[in-house]
Amino acid sequence: MLIEVYADVTDVWAYVARRRLRRALDRVAAGENVPTVVWRPFLIDPTAPSPSEELLPGDEVIDGILQQTEPGVGAAIRRLEAGQAAEDEGLAVPGQRWRASSWAAHRMITAALDRGPGLQDQVVDTVLSAQFEDGADINSMGFLEFLADRFELPGPVRLEGTDAALAYLQPGFPPDDPLERRTREAQLFGQALGVTRSPTFLIDQTIVETGAASAEVLATRIAEFTDRPSDTVPDEVRRVRAAQALLAARNPRGSLYLLAPLRPEYDGDRGFETLVARALAASASLEPARAKLAELLERYPDDAYLQLLMGKTLKRLGHPDAEKHLALATAMHPEYLDF
């Protein structure tokens, strides 16, 4: 049984959720299907700056972050709820001094999984405690280098000219950085599965709870999966399914990012290349989309959908051949008249 927790380590409810999940696991008789807990990245505040900004009590940014964890509920109420929940779990009443990017911390949490979920959980605990109990800036080089040394993890990537690490999608990561790819892929797989809140709990790729679930509720959900066999899906299939889901969710760039490792091995597969062409067109990479569609139509000129996609792509490029491809598509498939 695989339990995945998608959470932002700047989220007070992740701080509470870790303790509740540990209590839930203690309540459940594992049997043969022993749960493995893995932490995955989620960003409540993807535009958080680097270097971090120090906050004052009642800062509107923190109010906005709190409201994102429970849309429609006032930030003041969320703050009181979080404090009471932490106290009930025997945790320090949380405070938050910084608006900090959590991306570098997520990279290190992702790297820690290489040495086992137990060590990864220790890293998560250290980050959460540092932020909510000690008021640390978790994107400062001092904290991140301490974390790297303590747990023997890859060091953070510094934002040039500062004492802070690079934030999410900030230029400066080496283009072949495997840890950056793994962390971004983990985040994108969560989006593909429908993760929209922190924390979100998945068991065997199924969302079972979101938000401030109690230990009792989490224990019930875990027990429901105890005797179910876990399905093993090949990585290629999982990756393509996730890319399709991201494309449907209007994230074509994320779709292309997940598909990239499968190329060029699967270039030549009609369905795979059509998916790539769709994602290129949807991401406004119009010239690469045109080139890919031209390759496909040379092999499959009778494919009405490819003709339609080529026509729409050329139309956006202002190309005179657009109408020819659209006419061919509607002649082959009259329903495309209503596209």
C-alpha positions as CSV (number, residue, x, y, z in Angstrom):
1,M,0.0,0.0,0.0
2,L,1.4,3.4,-1.1
3,I,0.2,6.4,0.8
4,E,1.2,9.7,-0.9
5,V,0.9,13.0,0.9
6,Y,0.8,16.0,-1.5
7,A,1.5,18.9,0.8
8,D,3.3,22.3,0.9
9,V,5.7,22.5,3.7
10,T,4.8,26.2,4.1
11,D,1.2,25.0,5.0
12,V,0.4,24.8,8.6
13,W,-2.1,21.9,7.9
14,A,0.8,19.8,6.6
15,Y,2.4,20.3,10.0
16,V,-0.7,19.0,11.6
17,A,-1.3,16.3,9.0
18,R,2.0,14.6,9.6
19,R,1.2,14.0,13.2
20,R,-2.3,12.9,12.5
21,L,-1.1,10.4,9.8
22,R,1.4,8.9,12.2
23,R,-1.4,8.4,14.8
24,A,-3.6,6.9,12.1
25,L,-1.0,4.4,11.1
26,D,-0.6,3.4,14.7
27,R,-4.3,2.6,14.8
28,V,-4.4,0.3,11.8
29,A,-3.4,-3.3,11.8
30,A,-1.2,-3.5,8.7
31,G,-1.5,-7.2,7.9
32,E,0.5,-8.1,4.8
33,N,-0.1,-4.8,3.0
34,V,2.2,-2.6,5.0
35,P,1.7,1.0,4.2
36,T,4.6,3.1,2.8
37,V,4.3,6.8,3.2
38,V,5.8,9.1,0.6
39,W,5.7,12.9,0.6
40,R,5.1,14.7,-2.7
41,P,5.5,18.4,-3.6
42,F,2.6,20.8,-3.8
43,L,2.8,24.6,-4.0
44,I,0.2,26.8,-2.3
45,D,2.1,29.9,-3.3
46,P,4.0,29.2,-6.5
47,T,4.9,32.9,-6.9
48,A,6.6,33.1,-3.5
49,P,9.7,35.2,-4.0
50,S,13.4,34.4,-3.5
51,P,14.9,35.8,-1.3
52,S,12.1,35.4,1.2
53,E,10.1,38.3,2.5
54,E,9.7,38.7,6.3
55,L,6.0,39.0,7.3
56,L,4.2,40.9,10.0
57,P,1.3,39.4,12.0
58,G,-1.9,39.6,10.0
59,D,-0.1,40.0,6.8
60,E,-2.5,39.8,3.8
61,V,-0.3,37.4,2.0
62,I,-0.5,34.9,4.8
63,D,-4.2,35.4,5.0
64,G,-4.5,34.6,1.3
65,I,-2.4,31.4,1.7
66,L,-4.6,30.3,4.6
67,Q,-7.8,30.9,2.6
68,Q,-6.4,28.8,-0.3
69,T,-6.2,25.8,2.0
70,E,-10.0,26.1,2.6
71,P,-11.6,28.3,0.0
72,G,-14.6,30.3,1.3
73,V,-13.5,30.2,5.0
74,G,-12.1,33.4,6.5
75,A,-8.3,33.5,7.2
76,A,-8.8,34.5,10.9
77,I,-11.0,31.4,11.4
78,R,-8.4,29.2,9.6
79,R,-5.6,30.7,11.8
80,L,-7.6,29.8,15.0
81,E,-8.4,26.4,13.7
82,A,-4.8,25.7,12.8
83,G,-3.5,26.8,16.2
84,Q,-6.1,24.7,18.1
85,A,-5.4,21.6,15.9
86,A,-1.7,21.9,16.5
87,E,-2.2,22.2,20.2
88,D,-4.6,19.2,20.2
89,E,-1.8,17.2,18.5
90,G,0.8,18.2,21.1
91,L,2.6,20.5,18.7
92,A,3.8,24.0,19.2
93,V,1.2,26.6,18.3
94,P,2.4,27.5,14.8
95,G,3.7,30.9,13.8
96,Q,5.0,32.0,10.4
97,R,7.6,34.7,9.9
98,W,8.4,34.4,6.2
99,R,6.8,34.3,2.8
100,A,9.3,31.8,1.5
101,S,9.5,29.6,-1.6
102,S,9.3,26.0,-0.6
103,W,10.7,24.7,-3.9
104,A,14.3,24.1,-2.6
105,A,12.9,22.2,0.4
106,H,10.7,20.1,-1.9
107,R,13.7,19.2,-4.0
108,M,15.5,18.0,-0.9
109,I,12.5,16.0,0.3
110,T,12.3,14.4,-3.1
111,A,16.0,13.6,-3.0
112,A,15.7,12.1,0.5
113,L,13.3,9.4,-0.8
114,D,16.3,7.8,-2.5
115,R,17.4,6.7,0.9
116,G,14.0,5.5,2.0
117,P,10.7,6.8,3.1
118,G,11.8,6.8,6.8
119,L,14.5,9.3,6.1
120,Q,12.3,11.3,3.9
121,D,9.8,11.6,6.8
122,Q,12.6,12.9,9.0
123,V,13.5,15.6,6.5
124,V,9.8,16.6,6.3
125,D,9.6,16.8,10.1
126,T,12.8,18.9,10.3
127,V,11.5,21.4,7.7
128,L,8.1,21.7,9.3
129,S,9.5,22.1,12.8
130,A,12.0,24.7,11.7
131,Q,9.4,26.8,10.0
132,F,6.5,26.6,12.5
133,E,8.4,26.1,15.8
134,D,11.6,28.0,15.2
135,G,10.5,30.7,12.7
136,A,13.2,29.7,10.2
137,D,13.4,30.9,6.6
138,I,13.3,27.6,4.9
139,N,14.6,29.0,1.6
140,S,17.7,30.5,3.1
141,M,21.0,28.9,2.2
142,G,22.0,28.6,5.8
143,F,19.0,26.4,6.6
144,L,19.1,24.4,3.4
145,E,22.9,23.7,3.7
146,F,22.3,22.5,7.3
147,L,19.6,20.2,6.0
148,A,21.9,18.9,3.3
149,D,24.7,18.2,5.7
150,R,22.5,16.6,8.4
151,F,20.9,14.2,6.0
152,E,23.6,13.9,3.3
153,L,21.4,15.3,0.6
154,P,22.3,17.2,-2.6
155,G,22.9,20.9,-1.8
156,P,20.5,23.6,-2.8
157,V,21.0,25.7,-6.0
158,R,21.8,29.3,-5.0
159,L,20.1,32.3,-6.5
160,E,23.2,34.2,-7.8
161,G,24.1,37.2,-5.7
162,T,21.9,36.2,-2.7
163,D,21.9,34.0,0.3
164,A,18.7,32.2,-0.9
165,A,18.0,29.2,-3.1
166,L,16.3,29.3,-6.5
167,A,12.5,29.4,-6.4
168,Y,10.0,27.5,-8.5
169,L,10.7,27.8,-12.3
170,Q,13.3,30.6,-11.6
171,P,16.0,30.6,-14.3
172,G,19.3,29.1,-13.2
173,F,18.8,25.4,-12.7
174,P,21.2,23.3,-14.8
175,P,19.2,22.1,-17.8
176,D,20.2,18.5,-17.1
177,D,19.5,18.6,-13.3
178,P,17.9,15.2,-12.6
179,L,16.6,16.3,-9.2
180,E,14.8,19.3,-10.7
181,R,13.1,17.0,-13.2
182,R,12.1,14.4,-10.6
183,T,10.6,17.1,-8.3
184,R,8.7,18.8,-11.1
185,E,7.5,15.4,-12.4
186,A,6.2,14.5,-8.9
187,Q,4.3,17.8,-8.8
188,L,2.8,17.2,-12.3
189,F,1.8,13.7,-11.5
190,G,-0.2,15.1,-8.6
191,Q,-1.9,17.6,-10.8
192,A,-2.8,14.9,-13.3
193,L,-4.4,12.9,-10.5
194,G,-6.5,15.9,-9.5
195,V,-4.6,17.2,-6.5
196,T,-5.6,20.8,-5.9
197,R,-5.2,21.3,-2.1
198,S,-2.6,20.9,0.6
199,P,-2.5,18.4,2.1
200,T,-4.1,15.7,-0.1
201,F,-3.8,12.0,0.8
202,L,-3.7,9.4,-1.9
203,I,-3.7,5.6,-1.4
204,D,-2.6,3.6,-4.4
205,Q,-3.1,6.5,-6.7
206,T,-6.6,7.3,-5.4
207,I,-7.4,10.5,-3.6
208,V,-9.0,9.5,-0.3
209,E,-8.9,12.7,1.8
210,T,-8.0,16.4,1.5
211,G,-7.4,19.1,4.0
212,A,-7.5,18.7,7.8
213,A,-8.6,15.1,8.0
214,S,-8.5,13.7,11.5
215,A,-6.4,10.7,12.5
216,E,-9.6,8.6,12.9
217,V,-10.8,9.4,9.4
218,L,-7.3,8.7,7.9
219,A,-7.2,5.4,9.8
220,T,-10.6,4.4,8.3
221,R,-9.4,5.2,4.8
222,I,-6.2,3.2,5.3
223,A,-8.2,0.2,6.6
224,E,-10.4,0.3,3.5
225,F,-7.3,-0.4,1.4
226,T,-5.6,-2.9,3.6
227,D,-6.7,-6.0,1.8
228,R,-6.8,-4.6,-1.7
229,P,-4.1,-5.8,-4.1
230,S,-2.0,-2.9,-5.5
231,D,-2.0,-2.5,-9.2
232,T,1.4,-2.2,-10.9
233,V,1.2,0.2,-13.9
234,P,4.2,0.4,-16.2
235,D,5.9,3.8,-16.0
236,E,5.3,4.5,-19.7
237,V,1.6,3.9,-19.3
238,R,1.4,6.0,-16.1
239,R,3.3,8.8,-17.8
240,V,1.1,8.9,-20.9
241,R,-2.1,8.8,-18.9
242,A,-0.8,11.7,-16.8
243,A,0.1,13.6,-19.9
244,Q,-3.4,13.1,-21.3
245,A,-4.9,14.3,-18.0
246,L,-2.8,17.4,-17.9
247,L,-3.7,18.2,-21.5
248,A,-7.4,17.9,-20.7
249,A,-6.8,20.1,-17.7
250,R,-5.3,22.8,-19.9
251,N,-1.7,22.3,-18.9
252,P,-0.1,21.4,-22.2
253,R,3.4,22.4,-21.1
254,G,3.2,20.0,-18.2
255,S,2.0,17.3,-20.6
256,L,5.0,17.9,-22.8
257,Y,7.3,17.8,-19.8
258,L,6.1,14.4,-18.8
259,L,6.3,13.0,-22.3
260,A,9.8,14.3,-23.0
261,P,11.6,11.2,-21.4
262,L,9.7,8.9,-23.7
263,R,11.1,10.6,-26.8
264,P,12.7,9.5,-29.1
265,E,12.0,5.9,-28.1
266,Y,8.2,6.2,-28.8
267,D,8.5,8.7,-31.7
268,G,7.1,6.6,-34.5
269,D,4.1,5.4,-32.5
270,R,1.1,7.0,-34.0
271,G,-0.9,7.6,-30.8
272,F,2.1,8.9,-28.9
273,E,3.1,11.4,-31.7
274,T,-0.5,12.6,-32.0
275,L,-0.6,13.3,-28.3
276,V,2.7,15.3,-28.6
277,A,1.3,17.2,-31.6
278,R,-1.8,18.1,-29.6
279,A,0.2,19.3,-26.7
280,L,2.5,21.4,-28.9
281,A,-0.5,23.0,-30.6
282,A,-2.2,23.6,-27.2
283,S,0.9,25.2,-25.8
284,A,1.1,27.7,-28.7
285,S,4.3,26.0,-29.9
286,L,2.8,26.4,-33.3
287,E,5.9,25.9,-35.6
288,P,7.0,22.7,-33.8
289,A,3.3,21.5,-33.9
290,R,3.2,22.2,-37.7
291,A,6.4,20.3,-38.2
292,K,5.2,17.3,-36.2
293,L,1.8,17.3,-37.9
294,A,3.5,17.5,-41.3
295,E,5.5,14.3,-40.4
296,L,2.4,12.5,-39.3
297,L,0.3,13.5,-42.3
298,E,3.0,12.3,-44.7
299,R,2.5,8.8,-43.1
300,Y,-1.3,9.0,-42.4
301,P,-2.9,11.4,-44.9
302,D,-6.3,9.8,-44.3
303,D,-6.4,10.7,-40.6
304,A,-9.2,13.3,-40.4
305,Y,-8.2,14.4,-36.9
306,L,-4.6,15.2,-37.9
307,Q,-6.0,17.1,-40.9
308,L,-8.2,19.1,-38.6
309,L,-5.4,19.8,-36.1
310,M,-3.1,20.9,-39.0
311,G,-5.7,23.2,-40.3
312,K,-6.3,24.8,-37.0
313,T,-2.6,25.2,-36.4
314,L,-2.0,26.7,-39.8
315,K,-4.9,29.1,-39.3
316,R,-3.3,30.4,-36.1
317,L,-0.1,30.8,-38.0
318,G,-1.9,32.7,-40.7
319,H,-0.8,30.2,-43.3
320,P,-2.8,30.0,-46.6
321,D,-2.9,26.2,-46.6
322,A,-5.1,26.2,-43.5
323,E,-8.4,26.0,-45.4
324,K,-7.2,23.1,-47.5
325,H,-6.6,20.9,-44.4
326,L,-9.8,22.0,-42.8
327,A,-11.8,21.1,-46.0
328,L,-10.1,17.7,-46.1
329,A,-10.9,17.1,-42.4
330,T,-14.6,18.0,-42.8
331,A,-14.9,15.9,-46.1
332,M,-13.5,12.9,-44.2
333,H,-15.5,13.6,-41.0
334,P,-18.5,15.8,-41.5
335,E,-18.9,16.3,-37.8
336,Y,-15.8,18.5,-37.9
337,L,-18.0,21.2,-39.6
338,D,-19.0,22.2,-36.1
339,F,-15.4,22.5,-34.7
